[in-house]
Amino acid sequence: MNKSTYHVLIDTLFQLFTDEEMVRLAQQIKPVVPGFSTKNYSRVPKPLLRAKLIEKIRKEKPDKWLANLVRKWTAKYEGKEPKVFCWSIKLDAQLSRAEKVALFAYLYPEIYSSYHNVILSNVQQGCEPLEGLFSEPSSAQEKMEIIKSFLLQGVDSNKLLIMLKKKLEGVYDRLRDVEDDLQSVMLSDISWEPGVFLYLYLKRFSQWKTWSDPGKALFCELCLYDALHLLNSVSDKIHELEREFEEKYKLMREELEERTRALEASKTAIEEYKEAINQWKEKAQEWERKEVDYRALIEQWERAYHDLQLAQNELRQHVEELAASRQQQSDCISRSLLAEDPIVLITLQNNELYEAFLTPSQYWVLTSSDDLLSRLDPVVMNDKIVFVVIDGFETERLLKAQMWFQRHGIRYRFVGSDPKKVIKKIISFVGGM
């Protein structure tokens, strides 16, 4: 094969290799994968491992690598006709699909060079790689050649027949009535489940290998060929179930790894939470210590605040005493000031404040029936200041008094009824003189 055909073969094989086959192949030729040792090929991502394997195989001699790959199976199939090889190898469950293609290319390089595109197309379509290269065996002789080839490969025919017998015991009950008429059944009329007639012959003739009748022996061989096809289909089903199991196992392993990572993350999170809890405990202890200090400080503030309240009360009392003293002094000054001045206050209502600040001669209390003018003497009032509390006096009486004051030139003031304001006005008026 030329170089380009080897490249097509390599691409075809690597589409057929399973992950486990690639790992085993990597352990044999040991490609260099950065970041991974030769003991860790199973951990290498499969696309990367595939690329490194193809790169190493293409750099070295592909024919040598191919010979090493199929060395285990060469002696078993070497020297057979190509079509017999293809018919026989389809029944061999010991070889993987990739190994079957590699063995075919190694034993028949010229034929492979002619059919490599057909094989690649079969692989891409999901069919058997060697499907359609040769027509299925039609004659009994061809079938016998395949059976003999298969038996020569080391298959124990007795074990094979025992397996068939176990598989076909259930079918025999349905065909019990046909057993006596088996001799009348022609080969061309065989439409029963593969291996049924073989089982019936085995049940009647224990020494089937020494059976002398050529027709019956040929019939038995044909049934054996059909039974081998049945076993092959069962083997394919087993391989399919194995692949499904491997896929499910891979998914379960990935799920387990994911759960393991989640568990590790949870452990890490728990450790972080523990660390955070310890930190919070330390902070809580620190806050407890600060709380004790704050309580002591608050007690100090409370005592200081109590002392401050006492001091404020003492100061307030002192201020009140001082204010009372100043008021007393002011009252004394006012009394002395008012006592020195000629003042007369005329009112209809008696009041203690008037009595406290004014002398009896300065404080006249009239009744509502008293005549205001009758108490006033122009000569006596000429040097006095007259304050009249208007509350209670009739307007007419006030107008008469006002006219009288004006006519005699006597100083006067009409004031309101509030005693405090009256006293202030008197003091203010006297002080401004």
VENLIN-V677555 format. One record per residue. N is the residue number from 1. RES is the residue in one letter. SS is DSSP state (a for helix, b for strand, c for the rest). OMEGA is omega in whole degrees, 0 to 359 (none if undefined). D_FIRST is the distance of its C-alpha to the first C-alpha in Angstrom with 2 decimals. Layout:
((N & RES & SS & OMEGA & D_FIRST) (N & RES & SS & OMEGA & D_FIRST))
//
This chain:
((1 & M & c & 178 & 0.00) (2 & N & c & 187 & 3.74) (3 & K & a & 182 & 6.68) (4 & S & a & 178 & 8.16) (5 & T & a & 176 & 5.98) (6 & Y & a & 179 & 6.57) (7 & H & a & 177 & 10.01) (8 & V & a & 179 & 10.59) (9 & L & a & 180 & 9.89) (10 & I & a & 178 & 12.25) (11 & D & a & 180 & 14.72) (12 & T & a & 182 & 14.78) (13 & L & a & 182 & 15.49) (14 & F & a & 169 & 18.11) (15 & Q & a & 181 & 19.82) (16 & L & a & 183 & 20.24) (17 & F & c & 170 & 21.24) (18 & T & c & 179 & 25.02) (19 & D & a & 181 & 27.09) (20 & E & a & 178 & 27.72) (21 & E & a & 179 & 24.05) (22 & M & a & 179 & 23.43) (23 & V & a & 178 & 26.51) (24 & R & a & 179 & 25.42) (25 & L & a & 179 & 22.00) (26 & A & a & 178 & 23.97) (27 & Q & a & 178 & 26.28) (28 & Q & a & 186 & 23.48) (29 & I & a & 172 & 21.71) (30 & K & c & 173 & 24.94) (31 & P & c & 180 & 24.18) (32 & V & c & 177 & 27.23) (33 & V & c & 182 & 29.09) (34 & P & c & 178 & 32.31) (35 & G & c & 181 & 35.37) (36 & F & c & 176 & 33.92) (37 & S & c & 181 & 33.80) (38 & T & c & 179 & 31.16) (39 & K & c & 186 & 33.63) (40 & N & c & 180 & 33.89) (41 & Y & a & 181 & 30.39) (42 & S & a & 180 & 31.97) (43 & R & a & 181 & 34.22) (44 & V & c & 175 & 31.59) (45 & P & c & 188 & 31.30) (46 & K & a & 177 & 28.18) (47 & P & a & 179 & 26.89) (48 & L & a & 179 & 27.34) (49 & L & a & 179 & 25.70) (50 & R & a & 182 & 22.63) (51 & A & a & 181 & 22.38) (52 & K & a & 178 & 22.89) (53 & L & a & 179 & 20.26) (54 & I & a & 180 & 17.52) (55 & E & a & 182 & 18.86) (56 & K & a & 181 & 18.81) (57 & I & a & 182 & 15.31) (58 & R & a & 179 & 13.89) (59 & K & a & 180 & 16.25) (60 & E & c & 181 & 15.26) (61 & K & c & 182 & 12.12) (62 & P & a & 182 & 10.07) (63 & D & a & 178 & 8.70) (64 & K & a & 179 & 12.42) (65 & W & a & 180 & 13.62) (66 & L & a & 179 & 11.64) (67 & A & a & 179 & 13.11) (68 & N & a & 183 & 16.47) (69 & L & a & 186 & 16.39) (70 & V & a & 184 & 16.22) (71 & R & a & 183 & 18.11) (72 & K & a & 187 & 21.27) (73 & W & a & 187 & 20.15) (74 & T & a & 184 & 17.97) (75 & A & a & 183 & 21.06) (76 & K & a & 187 & 22.52) (77 & Y & a & 184 & 19.86) (78 & E & c & 177 & 18.12) (79 & G & c & 179 & 19.05) (80 & K & c & 173 & 19.96) (81 & E & c & 183 & 19.30) (82 & P & a & 183 & 16.90) (83 & K & a & 176 & 19.96) (84 & V & a & 176 & 22.11) (85 & F & a & 183 & 19.58) (86 & C & a & 179 & 19.64) (87 & W & a & 184 & 23.44) (88 & S & a & 187 & 24.03) (89 & I & a & 177 & 22.02) (90 & K & a & 180 & 23.87) (91 & L & c & 184 & 27.03) (92 & D & c & 182 & 25.94) (93 & A & c & 182 & 27.54) (94 & Q & c & 182 & 26.55) (95 & L & c & 174 & 22.99) (96 & S & c & 181 & 22.56) (97 & R & a & 180 & 20.67) (98 & A & a & 180 & 18.02) (99 & E & a & 177 & 17.74) (100 & K & a & 179 & 17.44) (101 & V & a & 181 & 14.40) (102 & A & a & 180 & 12.77) (103 & L & a & 178 & 13.87) (104 & F & a & 180 & 12.63) (105 & A & a & 181 & 8.99) (106 & Y & a & 183 & 9.48) (107 & L & a & 184 & 11.50) (108 & Y & c & 185 & 9.89) (109 & P & a & 182 & 6.07) (110 & E & a & 179 & 6.98) (111 & I & a & 178 & 9.88) (112 & Y & a & 180 & 8.52) (113 & S & a & 181 & 6.59) (114 & S & a & 186 & 10.15) (115 & Y & a & 186 & 12.12) (116 & H & a & 178 & 10.80) (117 & N & a & 177 & 13.78) (118 & V & a & 179 & 16.12) (119 & I & a & 179 & 15.34) (120 & L & a & 178 & 15.86) (121 & S & a & 177 & 19.02) (122 & N & a & 180 & 20.29) (123 & V & a & 182 & 20.02) (124 & Q & a & 179 & 21.85) (125 & Q & c & 179 & 24.46) (126 & G & c & 179 & 25.11) (127 & C & c & 173 & 24.16) (128 & E & c & 186 & 22.40) (129 & P & c & 185 & 18.60) (130 & L & c & 181 & 18.05) (131 & E & c & 174 & 21.24) (132 & G & c & 179 & 21.45) (133 & L & c & 178 & 18.33) (134 & F & c & 179 & 20.83) (135 & S & c & 180 & 24.60) (136 & E & c & 180 & 26.87) (137 & P & c & 182 & 28.45) (138 & S & c & 184 & 31.62) (139 & S & c & 178 & 33.20) (140 & A & a & 180 & 34.88) (141 & Q & a & 179 & 32.88) (142 & E & a & 179 & 29.56) (143 & K & a & 179 & 31.20) (144 & M & a & 178 & 32.51) (145 & E & a & 179 & 29.12) (146 & I & a & 180 & 27.90) (147 & I & a & 179 & 31.13) (148 & K & a & 179 & 30.89) (149 & S & a & 181 & 27.31) (150 & F & a & 180 & 28.55) (151 & L & a & 180 & 31.65) (152 & L & a & 181 & 29.82) (153 & Q & c & 177 & 27.97) (154 & G & c & 179 & 31.33) (155 & V & c & 179 & 32.95) (156 & D & c & 184 & 36.72) (157 & S & a & 179 & 37.93) (158 & N & a & 178 & 41.47) (159 & K & a & 179 & 40.55) (160 & L & a & 181 & 38.52) (161 & L & a & 177 & 41.56) (162 & I & a & 177 & 43.89) (163 & M & a & 179 & 41.86) (164 & L & a & 181 & 42.02) (165 & K & a & 179 & 45.72) (166 & K & a & 182 & 46.40) (167 & K & a & 189 & 44.51) (168 & L & a & 180 & 46.29) (169 & E & a & 179 & 49.83) (170 & G & a & 181 & 50.84) (171 & V & a & 185 & 49.60) (172 & Y & a & 181 & 51.64) (173 & D & a & 180 & 54.92) (174 & R & a & 185 & 54.17) (175 & L & c & 182 & 53.33) (176 & R & a & 183 & 56.17) (177 & D & a & 184 & 58.00) (178 & V & a & 189 & 55.02) (179 & E & a & 183 & 54.58) (180 & D & a & 181 & 57.27) (181 & D & a & 185 & 55.86) (182 & L & a & 184 & 52.26) (183 & Q & a & 183 & 52.50) (184 & S & a & 181 & 53.19) (185 & V & c & 181 & 50.05) (186 & M & c & 180 & 47.49) (187 & L & a & 183 & 43.75) (188 & S & a & 182 & 43.34) (189 & D & a & 183 & 45.74) (190 & I & c & 176 & 43.81) (191 & S & c & 181 & 43.86) (192 & W & c & 178 & 44.89) (193 & E & c & 184 & 43.10) (194 & P & c & 176 & 40.18) (195 & G & c & 183 & 41.51) (196 & V & a & 183 & 45.19) (197 & F & a & 176 & 45.79) (198 & L & a & 180 & 43.98) (199 & Y & a & 179 & 46.39) (200 & L & a & 177 & 49.35) (201 & Y & a & 180 & 48.43) (202 & L & a & 180 & 47.98) (203 & K & a & 182 & 51.37) (204 & R & a & 184 & 53.05) (205 & F & c & 180 & 51.17) (206 & S & c & 181 & 50.44) (207 & Q & c & 186 & 48.86) (208 & W & a & 182 & 46.23) (209 & K & a & 181 & 43.78) (210 & T & a & 180 & 46.50) (211 & W & c & 189 & 47.39) (212 & S & c & 184 & 47.89) (213 & D & c & 183 & 47.94) (214 & P & a & 181 & 44.53) (215 & G & a & 180 & 44.98) (216 & K & a & 178 & 45.79) (217 & A & a & 178 & 42.98) (218 & L & a & 177 & 40.50) (219 & F & a & 179 & 42.10) (220 & C & a & 180 & 41.70) (221 & E & a & 179 & 38.01) (222 & L & a & 178 & 37.49) (223 & C & a & 178 & 39.40) (224 & L & a & 178 & 37.34) (225 & Y & a & 178 & 34.13) (226 & D & a & 179 & 35.79) (227 & A & a & 177 & 37.01) (228 & L & a & 175 & 33.57) (229 & H & a & 178 & 32.54) (230 & L & a & 178 & 35.62) (231 & L & a & 180 & 34.75) (232 & N & a & 178 & 31.26) (233 & S & a & 176 & 32.89) (234 & V & a & 179 & 35.32) (235 & S & a & 177 & 32.54) (236 & D & a & 179 & 30.89) (237 & K & a & 178 & 34.33) (238 & I & a & 178 & 34.74) (239 & H & a & 178 & 31.49) (240 & E & a & 178 & 32.75) (241 & L & a & 177 & 36.06) (242 & E & a & 179 & 34.44) (243 & R & a & 177 & 32.61) (244 & E & a & 178 & 35.93) (245 & F & a & 180 & 37.66) (246 & E & a & 179 & 35.22) (247 & E & a & 179 & 35.78) (248 & K & a & 179 & 39.51) (249 & Y & a & 179 & 39.47) (250 & K & a & 178 & 37.65) (251 & L & a & 178 & 40.27) (252 & M & a & 179 & 43.02) (253 & R & a & 178 & 41.76) (254 & E & a & 178 & 41.59) (255 & E & a & 178 & 45.05) (256 & L & a & 178 & 46.27) (257 & E & a & 179 & 44.95) (258 & E & a & 178 & 46.58) (259 & R & a & 178 & 49.79) (260 & T & a & 177 & 49.56) (261 & R & a & 178 & 49.26) (262 & A & a & 178 & 52.16) (263 & L & a & 178 & 54.10) (264 & E & a & 178 & 53.47) (265 & A & a & 178 & 54.55) (266 & S & a & 178 & 57.60) (267 & K & a & 178 & 58.37) (268 & T & a & 179 & 58.13) (269 & A & a & 179 & 60.34) (270 & I & a & 177 & 62.80) (271 & E & a & 178 & 62.98) (272 & E & a & 178 & 63.60) (273 & Y & a & 178 & 66.27) (274 & K & a & 179 & 67.84) (275 & E & a & 179 & 67.92) (276 & A & a & 179 & 69.43) (277 & I & a & 178 & 71.98) (278 & N & a & 178 & 72.94) (279 & Q & a & 179 & 73.38) (280 & W & a & 177 & 75.51) (281 & K & a & 178 & 77.52) (282 & E & a & 178 & 78.19) (283 & K & a & 180 & 79.19) (284 & A & a & 177 & 81.39) (285 & Q & a & 178 & 83.09) (286 & E & a & 178 & 83.56) (287 & W & a & 177 & 85.01) (288 & E & a & 177 & 87.32) (289 & R & a & 179 & 88.58) (290 & K & a & 180 & 89.06) (291 & E & a & 177 & 90.79) (292 & V & a & 179 & 93.29) (293 & D & a & 180 & 93.87) (294 & Y & a & 179 & 94.21) (295 & R & a & 178 & 96.68) (296 & A & a & 179 & 98.75) (297 & L & a & 179 & 98.62) (298 & I & a & 178 & 99.62) (299 & E & a & 177 & 102.53) (300 & Q & a & 179 & 103.57) (301 & W & a & 180 & 103.33) (302 & E & a & 178 & 105.36) (303 & R & a & 179 & 108.05) (304 & A & a & 179 & 108.05) (305 & Y & a & 177 & 108.25) (306 & H & a & 177 & 111.16) (307 & D & a & 180 & 112.92) (308 & L & a & 177 & 112.29) (309 & Q & a & 177 & 113.82) (310 & L & a & 179 & 116.83) (311 & A & a & 178 & 117.15) (312 & Q & a & 179 & 116.84) (313 & N & a & 178 & 119.50) (314 & E & a & 180 & 121.76) (315 & L & a & 179 & 121.11) (316 & R & a & 179 & 121.72) (317 & Q & a & 178 & 124.92) (318 & H & a & 179 & 125.96) (319 & V & a & 179 & 125.18) (320 & E & a & 177 & 127.13) (321 & E & a & 178 & 130.01) (322 & L & a & 180 & 129.83) (323 & A & a & 178 & 129.70) (324 & A & a & 179 & 132.63) (325 & S & a & 179 & 134.49) (326 & R & a & 179 & 133.75) (327 & Q & a & 179 & 134.76) (328 & Q & a & 177 & 137.91) (329 & Q & a & 180 & 138.61) (330 & S & a & 179 & 137.89) (331 & D & a & 178 & 140.15) (332 & C & a & 179 & 142.87) (333 & I & a & 181 & 142.50) (334 & S & a & 180 & 142.52) (335 & R & a & 180 & 145.54) (336 & S & a & 180 & 147.36) (337 & L & a & 180 & 146.35) (338 & L & a & 181 & 147.46) (339 & A & a & 181 & 150.62) (340 & E & a & 185 & 151.67) (341 & D & c & 177 & 151.14) (342 & P & c & 184 & 153.44) (343 & I & b & 174 & 151.19) (344 & V & b & 177 & 152.10) (345 & L & b & 182 & 149.62) (346 & I & b & 182 & 150.85) (347 & T & b & 178 & 148.95) (348 & L & c & 183 & 149.60) (349 & Q & c & 177 & 147.33) (350 & N & c & 182 & 147.77) (351 & N & c & 182 & 144.79) (352 & E & a & 181 & 144.28) (353 & L & a & 177 & 142.33) (354 & Y & a & 180 & 145.28) (355 & E & a & 182 & 147.62) (356 & A & a & 184 & 145.39) (357 & F & a & 187 & 145.28) (358 & L & c & 176 & 148.66) (359 & T & c & 180 & 152.23) (360 & P & c & 180 & 154.56) (361 & S & c & 181 & 156.27) (362 & Q & c & 189 & 152.95) (363 & Y & b & 181 & 151.71) (364 & W & b & 177 & 153.66) (365 & V & b & 180 & 152.75) (366 & L & c & 171 & 154.45) (367 & T & c & 182 & 154.66) (368 & S & c & 181 & 153.80) (369 & S & c & 181 & 157.50) (370 & D & c & 177 & 158.47) (371 & D & c & 184 & 159.33) (372 & L & c & 187 & 157.08) (373 & L & a & 183 & 159.54) (374 & S & a & 181 & 162.42) (375 & R & a & 186 & 160.84) (376 & L & c & 176 & 160.25) (377 & D & c & 184 & 162.88) (378 & P & a & 182 & 162.25) (379 & V & a & 182 & 163.95) (380 & V & a & 185 & 162.07) (381 & M & a & 186 & 158.67) (382 & N & c & 181 & 159.04) (383 & D & c & 181 & 157.25) (384 & K & c & 175 & 154.72) (385 & I & b & 186 & 151.33) (386 & V & b & 175 & 151.15) (387 & F & b & 183 & 147.89) (388 & V & b & 175 & 148.09) (389 & V & b & 191 & 145.49) (390 & I & c & 182 & 145.34) (391 & D & c & 178 & 143.93) (392 & G & c & 179 & 146.70) (393 & F & c & 176 & 149.05) (394 & E & c & 183 & 149.80) (395 & T & a & 182 & 148.82) (396 & E & a & 179 & 152.41) (397 & R & a & 179 & 153.58) (398 & L & a & 180 & 150.85) (399 & L & a & 178 & 151.80) (400 & K & a & 180 & 155.43) (401 & A & a & 179 & 154.53) (402 & Q & a & 180 & 152.30) (403 & M & a & 180 & 155.14) (404 & W & a & 178 & 157.57) (405 & F & a & 182 & 155.28) (406 & Q & a & 183 & 154.88) (407 & R & a & 181 & 158.56) (408 & H & a & 178 & 159.65) (409 & G & c & 181 & 156.79) (410 & I & c & 178 & 155.34) (411 & R & b & 184 & 151.68) (412 & Y & b & 175 & 149.66) (413 & R & b & 172 & 146.16) (414 & F & b & 182 & 144.95) (415 & V & b & 180 & 142.15) (416 & G & c & 187 & 139.90) (417 & S & c & 182 & 140.22) (418 & D & c & 184 & 137.57) (419 & P & a & 181 & 139.62) (420 & K & a & 180 & 136.85) (421 & K & a & 179 & 136.37) (422 & V & a & 180 & 140.13) (423 & I & a & 179 & 140.53) (424 & K & a & 180 & 137.67) (425 & K & a & 179 & 139.28) (426 & I & a & 180 & 142.62) (427 & I & a & 181 & 141.15) (428 & S & a & 182 & 139.13) (429 & F & a & 180 & 142.14) (430 & V & a & 181 & 144.42) (431 & G & a & 180 & 141.93) (432 & G & c & 181 & 141.56) (433 & M & c & none & 145.30))
//
